[in-house]
Amino acid sequence: MSSGSGRAIVKKQLLSVVAGKDKYRVNNENDRKHSLLDPRKIVQRAEELVGREMPYKLTSDNCEHFVNDLRYGVHCSDQVTKALLAVLITVLGTAGSAAVSYAPGVAAGIIGTAVAITSLIRALWGRRKQE
């Protein structure tokens, strides 16, 4: 990835070279959720992208999105989804605690915010299921 550019160049390298001395594992856990594309098609598509510059955003176009799109034809990232849910659960928990200790008007505003966040979660889940 070019530093701060929001762009990345697709490279073909051995996983052991990229990881170096760091531990790694191949994670195909989404094979249970999504239909695997023909392996020859996956390799062909990947090789066609070598050398191309692609958009890169941590939350919507990261390496997990890239490989899931290649492997399943689904542009998704479980890491991003889990991180967003963790943040939202924390926010909702904090809002609930704050609602109990503030005046009724403030509590209503906090609860309204929590309802809006819950609606956002539902919308994100619906979009993810469509993908």
C-alpha positions in Angstrom: 0.0 0.0 0.0 1.2 3.5 -0.8 1.5 5.4 2.4 -1.7 7.3 3.2 -2.8 7.3 -0.5 -5.9 5.0 -0.1 -4.5 2.9 -2.9 -2.6 -0.4 -3.0 -0.8 -2.3 -5.7 -1.6 -6.0 -6.1 1.5 -8.2 -5.8 2.1 -11.9 -6.2 4.4 -13.1 -3.4 4.8 -16.3 -1.3 2.9 -16.1 2.0 5.9 -17.2 3.9 7.9 -14.3 2.4 5.2 -11.7 3.3 4.8 -13.0 6.8 8.5 -13.4 7.4 9.1 -14.7 11.0 5.5 -13.9 12.1 3.1 -16.7 12.6 0.3 -17.0 10.1 -2.5 -19.3 9.2 -4.8 -19.7 6.1 -8.3 -18.8 7.1 -11.0 -20.3 4.9 -13.8 -20.2 7.6 -16.1 -18.4 5.2 -16.3 -21.6 3.1 -19.2 -22.5 5.4 -21.1 -19.3 4.6 -20.4 -18.7 0.9 -20.1 -20.8 -2.2 -16.5 -21.2 -3.3 -15.8 -20.1 -6.9 -13.9 -22.4 -9.2 -10.3 -22.4 -8.0 -9.0 -21.9 -11.6 -11.2 -18.8 -11.9 -9.9 -17.5 -8.6 -6.3 -17.9 -9.7 -7.0 -16.4 -13.1 -8.8 -13.4 -11.6 -6.0 -12.9 -9.1 -3.2 -13.1 -11.7 -5.1 -10.6 -13.9 -5.0 -8.1 -11.0 -1.2 -8.4 -10.4 0.4 -5.0 -10.8 -2.9 -3.1 -10.7 -3.5 -0.3 -8.4 -6.7 -0.8 -6.3 -8.5 1.4 -3.7 -7.7 0.6 -0.1 -9.8 1.6 2.9 -9.6 -0.2 6.2 -13.3 -0.3 6.7 -14.6 -1.0 3.1 -11.8 -2.1 0.8 -9.1 -3.9 2.8 -7.2 -7.1 2.1 -10.0 -9.3 3.5 -12.6 -7.7 1.2 -10.2 -8.3 -1.7 -9.7 -12.0 -1.0 -13.3 -12.7 -0.2 -14.3 -11.0 -3.4 -11.8 -13.3 -5.3 -12.7 -16.5 -3.5 -16.5 -16.1 -3.2 -17.5 -13.2 -5.3 -18.6 -11.5 -2.0 -17.1 -8.1 -1.0 -17.1 -8.5 2.8 -14.9 -8.4 5.9 -15.8 -10.3 9.1 -13.0 -8.4 10.9 -14.6 -5.0 10.1 -18.1 -6.3 11.0 -16.9 -7.7 14.4 -15.0 -4.5 15.2 -18.1 -2.3 14.3 -20.3 -4.5 16.5 -17.9 -4.3 19.4 -17.9 -0.5 19.2 -21.7 -0.4 18.9 -22.2 -2.7 21.8 -19.9 -0.5 23.9 -21.7 2.6 22.9 -25.1 1.0 23.6 -23.9 -0.2 27.0 -22.6 3.2 27.9 -25.8 4.9 26.7 -27.9 2.5 28.9 -25.8 3.3 32.0 -25.9 7.0 31.3 -29.7 6.9 30.8 -30.2 5.6 34.3 -28.1 8.3 36.0 -29.2 11.4 34.1 -32.4 13.5 34.2 -35.4 12.1 32.2 -34.9 14.5 29.2 -31.3 13.6 28.8 -32.1 9.9 29.2 -34.7 10.2 26.5 -32.1 11.7 24.1 -29.5 9.0 25.0 -32.1 6.3 24.4 -33.1 7.9 21.1 -29.5 7.8 20.0 -29.3 4.2 21.0 -32.4 3.4 18.9 -30.8 5.2 15.9 -27.6 3.2 16.3 -29.6 0.0 16.5 -31.3 1.0 13.2 -27.9 1.5 11.7 -26.8 -1.9 12.8 -29.9 -3.5 11.3 -29.3 -1.6 8.0 -25.6 -2.8 7.9 -26.6 -6.4 8.6 -29.3 -6.2 5.9 -26.7 -4.9 3.4 -24.2 -7.6 4.5 -26.7 -10.4 3.9 -27.5 -9.0 0.4 -23.8 -9.2 -0.4 
